[in-house]
Amino acid sequence: MLTDRVWQEIDLFFMQQGSVFETLKQLDERFEQLGISYAVLGGMALVLHGYRRLTEDVDLLLTDAGLSQFQEHLEGRGYVKAFAGAKKTFRDTNTGVRVEIITTGEFPGDGKPKPISFPDPSQVNVKIDGISVVDLKTLIELKLASGLSASDRLKDLADVQELIRTLNLPSELELNDSVRSEYMRLWLSVEEARQRNLER
């Protein structure tokens, strides 16, 4: 059973407040001071783009140099390794929120080489509510590539389907050829559901 504290945190989250947003805003300020280019990924990117989904952590895209700066200037100064031996997973010591870093050049999903990889954040970030977030096209491509290559990442395909539904995305969105057919499959499933609802 969910406690009152958990419900309160959920309410705060959907008002763009609470521990996850506090962590994100603090990171944005620190990155700005240090000149570190970044882009928010994952559940927070979905929220910032308009699909309201609960998330408990912050996923960030950094370059290798950005990760080195994070480790040099922020590790031990408000952020600690989430577990022994962690290199890219940290915990905000103030909020307890987990911060996961993905670096430019990594591959989504199963981690194996594919036409889509995590790009340089400076090339794909847009500002939404003052936060640098990966642009919508890139977010969709990364989620499709992840969901198609790793059977434990099917939620990434569901996230794209919900983005299509929530944002009323067009079928002709320009995407990498390696994920285009999956996007169309998801788009058609949303369109079919819309048609069924109109007939009721």
Backbone as CSV, one residue per row, in Angstrom:
resi,resn,N_x,N_y,N_z,CA_x,CA_y,CA_z,C_x,C_y,C_z
1,MET,0.830,-1.184,0.000,0.000,0.000,0.000,0.878,1.251,0.000
2,LEU,0.510,2.236,-0.850,1.300,3.450,-0.941,1.074,4.332,0.280
3,THR,2.179,4.847,0.815,2.088,5.714,1.982,1.714,7.131,1.560
4,ASP,1.309,7.946,2.537,0.988,9.350,2.254,2.185,10.073,1.657
5,ARG,3.385,9.745,2.131,4.619,10.373,1.619,4.799,10.069,0.134
6,VAL,4.552,8.832,-0.261,4.686,8.448,-1.673,3.662,9.195,-2.518
7,TRP,2.413,9.250,-2.052,1.373,9.982,-2.801,1.735,11.452,-2.933
8,GLN,2.278,12.025,-1.872,2.670,13.431,-1.903,3.761,13.649,-2.947
9,GLU,4.733,12.741,-2.983,5.822,12.855,-3.955,5.288,12.713,-5.380
10,ILE,4.328,11.830,-5.600,3.717,11.673,-6.923,3.002,12.964,-7.325
11,ASP,2.234,13.542,-6.398,1.556,14.815,-6.680,2.562,15.898,-7.049
12,LEU,3.631,16.004,-6.274,4.658,17.007,-6.545,5.300,16.774,-7.905
13,PHE,5.547,15.500,-8.241,6.168,15.174,-9.521,5.339,15.706,-10.678
14,PHE,4.038,15.468,-10.640,3.191,15.900,-11.745,2.953,17.406,-11.758
15,MET,3.369,18.091,-10.702,3.344,19.554,-10.697,4.741,20.096,-11.031
16,GLN,5.617,19.214,-11.517,7.012,19.514,-11.831,7.739,20.074,-10.610
17,GLN,7.523,19.401,-9.499,8.211,19.704,-8.249,8.659,18.368,-7.656
18,GLY,9.135,18.370,-6.440,9.527,17.127,-5.798,10.983,16.791,-6.042
19,SER,11.408,15.657,-5.516,12.830,15.311,-5.479,13.456,15.109,-6.856
20,VAL,12.741,14.501,-7.801,13.322,14.265,-9.131,13.553,15.595,-9.845
21,PHE,12.557,16.477,-9.817,12.718,17.782,-10.456,13.761,18.630,-9.734
22,GLU,13.814,18.527,-8.412,14.828,19.260,-7.649,16.226,18.810,-8.068
23,THR,16.413,17.500,-8.198,17.702,16.965,-8.644,18.052,17.491,-10.024
24,LEU,17.092,17.457,-10.926,17.324,17.902,-12.298,17.678,19.388,-12.347
25,LYS,16.967,20.206,-11.605,17.242,21.651,-11.599,18.624,21.943,-11.017
26,GLN,18.996,21.219,-9.964,20.323,21.405,-9.369,21.421,21.002,-10.353
27,LEU,21.217,19.882,-11.045,22.200,19.445,-12.040,22.325,20.475,-13.156
28,ASP,21.206,21.009,-13.611,21.234,22.022,-14.668,22.076,23.223,-14.230
29,GLU,21.876,23.677,-13.006,22.653,24.817,-12.495,24.140,24.491,-12.425
30,ARG,24.461,23.303,-11.926,25.876,22.912,-11.797,26.524,22.759,-13.173
31,PHE,25.806,22.137,-14.110,26.351,21.970,-15.462,26.558,23.328,-16.132
32,GLU,25.627,24.245,-15.915,25.748,25.601,-16.471,27.012,26.273,-15.939
33,GLN,27.249,26.168,-14.640,28.434,26.771,-14.016,29.727,26.167,-14.564
34,LEU,29.706,24.857,-14.817,30.909,24.151,-15.274,31.055,24.127,-16.794
35,GLY,30.029,24.578,-17.512,30.075,24.561,-18.975,29.957,23.162,-19.555
36,ILE,29.238,22.280,-18.875,29.048,20.904,-19.342,27.774,20.829,-20.178
37,SER,27.924,20.397,-21.421,26.762,20.200,-22.288,26.101,18.871,-21.930
38,TYR,24.762,18.881,-21.832,24.036,17.673,-21.464,22.675,17.669,-22.127
39,ALA,22.016,16.528,-22.075,20.616,16.426,-22.499,19.947,15.366,-21.637
40,VAL,18.747,15.676,-21.177,17.969,14.726,-20.387,17.416,13.652,-21.312
41,LEU,17.470,12.405,-20.863,16.927,11.254,-21.594,15.848,10.595,-20.733
42,GLY,15.348,9.454,-21.199,14.484,8.604,-20.385,13.152,9.211,-20.008
43,GLY,12.665,8.800,-18.831,11.345,9.205,-18.374,11.182,10.699,-18.226
44,MET,12.227,11.392,-17.755,12.136,12.845,-17.613,12.028,13.521,-18.969
45,ALA,12.688,12.983,-19.985,12.565,13.553,-21.333,11.131,13.408,-21.827
46,LEU,10.520,12.259,-21.556,9.115,12.060,-21.937,8.225,13.097,-21.266
47,VAL,8.441,13.305,-19.970,7.638,14.272,-19.212,7.810,15.675,-19.788
48,LEU,9.053,16.072,-20.040,9.312,17.415,-20.552,8.734,17.623,-21.946
49,HIS,8.646,16.544,-22.727,8.050,16.647,-24.071,6.528,16.556,-24.045
50,GLY,5.944,16.287,-22.882,4.487,16.344,-22.782,3.768,15.046,-22.494
51,TYR,4.507,13.929,-22.356,3.876,12.659,-21.984,4.109,12.457,-20.492
52,ARG,3.060,12.583,-19.722,3.166,12.502,-18.263,3.300,11.055,-17.812
53,ARG,4.525,10.686,-17.473,4.804,9.348,-16.965,5.696,9.489,-15.746
54,LEU,5.386,8.751,-14.713,6.157,8.826,-13.474,7.535,8.198,-13.668
55,THR,8.543,8.837,-13.129,9.892,8.287,-13.154,10.568,8.619,-11.832
56,GLU,11.486,7.776,-11.423,12.131,7.948,-10.121,13.599,8.317,-10.224
57,ASP,14.114,8.444,-11.455,15.524,8.768,-11.599,15.718,9.795,-12.705
58,VAL,16.955,10.229,-12.866,17.313,11.187,-13.903,18.338,10.518,-14.804
59,ASP,18.020,10.417,-16.098,18.940,9.858,-17.091,19.512,11.010,-17.901
60,LEU,20.845,11.059,-18.005,21.508,12.167,-18.681,22.431,11.672,-19.776
61,LEU,22.487,12.426,-20.870,23.429,12.175,-21.955,24.567,13.177,-21.825
62,LEU,25.798,12.660,-21.717,27.001,13.484,-21.651,28.025,12.941,-22.639
63,THR,28.975,13.764,-23.022,30.130,13.261,-23.762,31.073,12.608,-22.747
64,ASP,32.104,11.916,-23.247,33.107,11.349,-22.332,33.767,12.462,-21.516
65,ALA,34.032,13.601,-22.185,34.644,14.738,-21.489,33.697,15.280,-20.419
66,GLY,32.408,15.328,-20.731,31.411,15.788,-19.762,31.344,14.870,-18.553
67,LEU,31.431,13.562,-18.795,31.437,12.598,-17.690,32.674,12.804,-16.817
68,SER,33.825,13.021,-17.456,35.060,13.260,-16.689,34.932,14.506,-15.821
69,GLN,34.321,15.565,-16.378,34.103,16.791,-15.599,33.151,16.535,-14.431
70,PHE,32.108,15.758,-14.695,31.163,15.403,-13.624,31.914,14.695,-12.500
71,GLN,32.717,13.692,-12.867,33.448,12.921,-11.863,34.445,13.797,-11.103
72,GLU,35.095,14.710,-11.817,36.114,15.564,-11.196,35.510,16.634,-10.284
73,HIS,34.434,17.272,-10.741,33.908,18.437,-10.026,32.680,18.172,-9.154
74,LEU,31.928,17.115,-9.441,30.673,16.897,-8.718,30.652,15.645,-7.845
75,GLU,31.422,14.625,-8.242,31.449,13.418,-7.411,32.070,13.756,-6.057
76,GLY,31.344,13.413,-4.989,31.798,13.749,-3.651,31.372,15.139,-3.204
77,ARG,30.741,15.871,-4.111,30.245,17.218,-3.794,28.751,17.283,-4.095
78,GLY,28.008,16.417,-3.435,26.561,16.372,-3.644,26.103,15.150,-4.417
79,TYR,27.056,14.416,-5.003,26.724,13.212,-5.776,27.735,12.132,-5.427
80,VAL,27.235,10.944,-5.109,28.107,9.819,-4.775,27.770,8.644,-5.680
81,LYS,28.714,7.722,-5.808,28.448,6.518,-6.594,27.253,5.791,-5.996
82,ALA,26.362,5.324,-6.859,25.138,4.662,-6.389,25.435,3.314,-5.737
83,PHE,26.541,2.705,-6.135,26.958,1.424,-5.558,28.455,1.274,-5.788
84,ALA,29.087,0.386,-5.064,30.531,0.180,-5.186,30.878,-0.212,-6.617
85,GLY,31.854,0.466,-7.183,32.299,0.157,-8.536,31.548,0.890,-9.634
86,ALA,30.509,1.637,-9.287,29.738,2.367,-10.306,30.613,3.430,-10.959
87,LYS,30.504,3.544,-12.281,31.259,4.551,-13.019,30.352,5.639,-13.594
88,LYS,29.087,5.262,-13.872,28.166,6.205,-14.514,26.826,6.317,-13.789
89,THR,26.726,5.753,-12.619,25.481,5.803,-11.856,25.768,6.415,-10.491
90,PHE,25.057,7.508,-10.212,25.295,8.271,-8.992,23.990,8.465,-8.227
91,ARG,24.121,8.978,-7.031,22.959,9.307,-6.213,23.147,10.715,-5.676
92,ASP,22.101,11.517,-5.794,22.090,12.866,-5.234,22.002,12.720,-3.712
93,THR,22.991,13.229,-2.992,23.025,13.040,-1.535,21.948,13.849,-0.819
94,ASN,21.427,14.871,-1.469,20.380,15.693,-0.858,18.997,15.066,-1.024
95,THR,18.694,14.589,-2.238,17.347,14.068,-2.527,17.270,12.549,-2.523
96,GLY,18.423,11.876,-2.673,18.429,10.419,-2.773,18.096,9.912,-4.165
97,VAL,17.873,10.818,-5.115,17.497,10.424,-6.475,18.707,9.873,-7.222
98,ARG,18.470,8.802,-7.959,19.501,8.148,-8.759,19.727,8.944,-10.046
99,VAL,20.987,9.129,-10.425,21.369,9.836,-11.648,22.178,8.869,-12.500
100,GLU,21.644,8.528,-13.673,22.333,7.598,-14.570,22.846,8.360,-15.782
101,ILE,24.109,8.142,-16.111,24.737,8.849,-17.221,25.016,7.880,-18.359
102,ILE,24.633,8.311,-19.549,24.932,7.581,-20.783,25.839,8.488,-21.593
103,THR,26.863,7.927,-22.218,27.809,8.767,-22.944,27.676,8.615,-24.453
104,THR,28.053,9.693,-25.129,28.043,9.756,-26.580,28.761,8.542,-27.166
105,GLY,28.140,7.918,-28.166,28.745,6.771,-28.839,28.248,5.431,-28.352
106,GLU,27.611,5.384,-27.174,27.015,4.129,-26.707,25.818,3.793,-27.595
107,PHE,25.441,2.518,-27.582,24.302,2.066,-28.384,23.119,1.722,-27.487
108,PRO,21.917,2.133,-27.882,20.731,1.859,-27.058,20.340,0.385,-27.063
109,GLY,19.545,0.006,-26.073,19.012,-1.363,-26.020,20.043,-2.369,-25.579
110,ASP,20.391,-3.264,-26.495,21.318,-4.351,-26.161,22.782,-3.912,-26.108
111,GLY,23.061,-2.656,-26.444,24.426,-2.143,-26.388,25.292,-2.514,-27.571
112,LYS,24.741,-3.280,-28.521,25.508,-3.706,-29.695,25.436,-2.645,-30.792
113,PRO,26.488,-2.581,-31.648,26.491,-1.581,-32.721,25.242,-1.669,-33.599
114,LYS,24.732,-0.500,-33.946,23.541,-0.378,-34.790,23.563,1.001,-35.435
115,PRO,22.688,1.259,-36.392,22.705,2.562,-37.074,22.455,3.756,-36.152
116,ILE,21.842,3.530,-35.017,21.535,4.622,-34.089,22.375,4.467,-32.828
117,SER,23.055,5.553,-32.470,23.824,5.573,-31.223,23.493,6.862,-30.476
118,PHE,23.908,6.918,-29.219,23.670,8.128,-28.439,24.577,9.239,-28.971
119,PRO,23.990,10.357,-29.392,24.760,11.432,-30.021,25.395,12.392,-29.013
120,ASP,26.149,13.337,-29.533,26.695,14.424,-28.724,25.518,15.274,-28.243
121,PRO,25.388,15.490,-26.939,24.225,16.238,-26.443,24.109,17.646,-27.017
122,SER,25.233,18.265,-27.350,25.176,19.632,-27.883,24.513,19.681,-29.255
123,GLN,24.443,18.544,-29.942,23.843,18.487,-31.278,22.345,18.212,-31.248
124,VAL,21.824,17.736,-30.128,20.420,17.290,-30.100,19.610,17.858,-28.934
125,ASN,20.188,18.789,-28.168,19.429,19.271,-27.008,18.588,20.493,-27.355
126,VAL,17.425,20.551,-26.741,16.539,21.707,-26.837,16.174,22.099,-25.407
127,LYS,15.874,23.368,-25.207,15.489,23.838,-23.871,13.975,23.760,-23.720
128,ILE,13.533,23.080,-22.681,12.116,23.019,-22.321,12.032,23.351,-20.838
129,ASP,11.294,24.383,-20.515,11.180,24.839,-19.120,12.553,25.067,-18.489
130,GLY,13.494,25.564,-19.297,14.824,25.878,-18.792,15.756,24.696,-18.651
131,ILE,15.315,23.512,-19.038,16.117,22.286,-18.914,16.519,21.800,-20.304
132,SER,17.783,21.382,-20.469,18.244,20.818,-21.741,17.760,19.380,-21.850
133,VAL,17.010,19.105,-22.887,16.437,17.772,-23.082,16.704,17.339,-24.520
134,VAL,16.879,16.054,-24.743,17.098,15.545,-26.094,15.869,15.870,-26.938
135,ASP,16.091,16.290,-28.190,14.952,16.661,-29.032,14.057,15.451,-29.295
136,LEU,12.820,15.722,-29.672,11.806,14.670,-29.786,12.179,13.608,-30.812
137,LYS,12.670,14.013,-31.971,13.051,13.055,-33.022,14.111,12.082,-32.499
138,THR,15.139,12.616,-31.856,16.216,11.773,-31.328,15.706,10.859,-30.222
139,LEU,14.867,11.390,-29.339,14.285,10.575,-28.269,13.528,9.390,-28.852
140,ILE,12.728,9.645,-29.875,11.947,8.575,-30.509,12.867,7.549,-31.157
141,GLU,13.882,8.010,-31.887,14.814,7.074,-32.533,15.528,6.204,-31.499
142,LEU,16.002,6.805,-30.423,16.711,6.046,-29.387,15.800,5.022,-28.728
143,LYS,14.575,5.417,-28.437,13.636,4.489,-27.794,13.250,3.355,-28.741
144,LEU,13.043,3.652,-30.003,12.719,2.591,-30.967,13.897,1.624,-31.112
145,ALA,15.112,2.160,-31.250,16.298,1.306,-31.394,16.493,0.439,-30.153
146,SER,16.205,0.991,-28.994,16.325,0.243,-27.744,15.292,-0.878,-27.678
147,GLY,14.039,-0.543,-27.915,12.958,-1.526,-27.827,13.050,-2.629,-28.856
148,LEU,13.588,-2.300,-30.035,13.722,-3.305,-31.095,14.878,-4.269,-30.844
149,SER,15.889,-3.842,-30.084,17.082,-4.682,-29.934,17.172,-5.417,-28.596
150,ALA,16.341,-5.047,-27.636,16.425,-5.689,-26.318,15.029,-6.055,-25.835
151,SER,14.800,-7.346,-25.641,13.458,-7.811,-25.258,13.028,-7.303,-23.884
152,ASP,13.978,-6.887,-23.065,13.613,-6.338,-21.752,13.357,-4.830,-21.799
153,ARG,13.359,-4.253,-23.018,13.133,-2.814,-23.169,11.866,-2.519,-23.980
154,LEU,10.888,-3.417,-23.911,9.650,-3.210,-24.665,8.907,-1.958,-24.213
155,LYS,9.156,-1.512,-22.985,8.498,-0.290,-22.512,8.916,0.911,-23.354
156,ASP,10.096,0.840,-23.986,10.518,1.938,-24.854,9.598,2.058,-26.067
157,LEU,9.146,0.912,-26.596,8.193,0.941,-27.711,6.851,1.487,-27.238
158,ALA,6.444,1.084,-26.040,5.192,1.600,-25.471,5.285,3.107,-25.242
159,ASP,6.460,3.587,-24.832,6.646,5.032,-24.646,6.457,5.782,-25.959
160,VAL,7.012,5.238,-27.043,6.852,5.882,-28.351,5.385,5.885,-28.753
161,GLN,4.715,4.773,-28.526,3.286,4.693,-28.848,2.503,5.763,-28.076
162,GLU,2.827,5.960,-26.813,2.139,6.978,-26.013,2.502,8.392,-26.452
163,LEU,3.745,8.598,-26.897,4.112,9.905,-27.456,3.285,10.203,-28.699
164,ILE,3.135,9.194,-29.567,2.332,9.360,-30.785,0.904,9.747,-30.408
165,ARG,0.339,9.029,-29.460,-1.043,9.272,-29.034,-1.193,10.640,-28.353
166,THR,-0.341,10.906,-27.383,-0.460,12.117,-26.568,-0.178,13.389,-27.361
167,LEU,0.863,13.355,-28.198,1.269,14.546,-28.943,0.652,14.607,-30.337
168,ASN,-0.146,13.570,-30.677,-0.784,13.510,-31.997,0.261,13.657,-33.113
169,LEU,1.311,12.845,-33.030,2.425,12.941,-33.971,2.018,12.460,-35.361
170,PRO,2.617,13.043,-36.396,2.277,12.659,-37.767,2.945,11.347,-38.175
171,SER,2.381,10.707,-39.177,2.974,9.461,-39.679,4.278,9.733,-40.420
172,GLU,4.413,10.919,-40.993,5.571,11.214,-41.844,6.762,11.812,-41.091
173,LEU,6.862,11.566,-39.808,8.004,12.040,-39.032,9.294,11.495,-39.649
174,GLU,10.281,12.365,-39.858,11.542,11.943,-40.474,12.409,11.229,-39.447
175,LEU,12.606,9.936,-39.664,13.378,9.116,-38.738,14.394,8.281,-39.497
176,ASN,15.391,7.791,-38.791,16.371,6.882,-39.369,15.655,5.673,-39.965
177,ASP,16.108,5.233,-41.136,15.464,4.108,-41.837,15.394,2.842,-40.987
178,SER,16.353,2.660,-40.077,16.388,1.425,-39.280,15.226,1.319,-38.293
179,VAL,14.562,2.428,-37.996,13.449,2.397,-37.039,12.134,2.890,-37.644
180,ARG,12.187,3.320,-38.879,11.009,3.932,-39.517,9.813,2.984,-39.566
181,SER,10.030,1.730,-39.955,8.900,0.801,-40.094,8.248,0.517,-38.733
182,GLU,9.038,0.463,-37.664,8.461,0.242,-36.330,7.641,1.454,-35.897
183,TYR,8.138,2.640,-36.215,7.362,3.848,-35.905,6.014,3.800,-36.632
184,MET,6.040,3.428,-37.901,4.795,3.358,-38.680,3.850,2.309,-38.103
185,ARG,4.391,1.178,-37.670,3.551,0.138,-37.064,2.854,0.684,-35.820
186,LEU,3.609,1.380,-34.979,3.037,1.957,-33.763,2.045,3.068,-34.095
187,TRP,2.383,3.883,-35.083,1.484,4.975,-35.487,0.152,4.408,-35.981
188,LEU,0.220,3.354,-36.795,-1.010,2.739,-37.315,-1.847,2.137,-36.195
189,SER,-1.193,1.556,-35.192,-1.961,0.976,-34.079,-2.691,2.069,-33.305
190,VAL,-2.066,3.225,-33.147,-2.721,4.358,-32.481,-3.881,4.860,-33.330
191,GLU,-3.661,4.955,-34.631,-4.710,5.439,-35.540,-5.903,4.486,-35.561
192,GLU,-5.630,3.189,-35.577,-6.723,2.200,-35.548,-7.538,2.325,-34.261
193,ALA,-6.865,2.540,-33.142,-7.569,2.709,-31.862,-8.426,3.971,-31.882
194,ARG,-7.903,5.029,-32.493,-8.690,6.269,-32.604,-9.955,6.037,-33.421
195,GLN,-9.804,5.315,-34.521,-10.966,5.041,-35.382,-12.008,4.205,-34.640
196,ARG,-11.537,3.197,-33.896,-12.470,2.374,-33.120,-13.240,3.215,-32.107
197,ASN,-12.543,4.135,-31.466,-13.188,4.994,-30.468,-14.213,5.925,-31.098
198,LEU,-13.965,6.354,-32.327,-14.919,7.224,-33.023,-16.197,6.483,-33.382
199,GLU,-16.070,5.179,-33.584,-17.227,4.374,-33.993,-18.091,3.959,-32.805
200,ARG,-17.673,4.204,-31.613,-18.439,3.795,-30.420,-19.563,4.755,-30.139
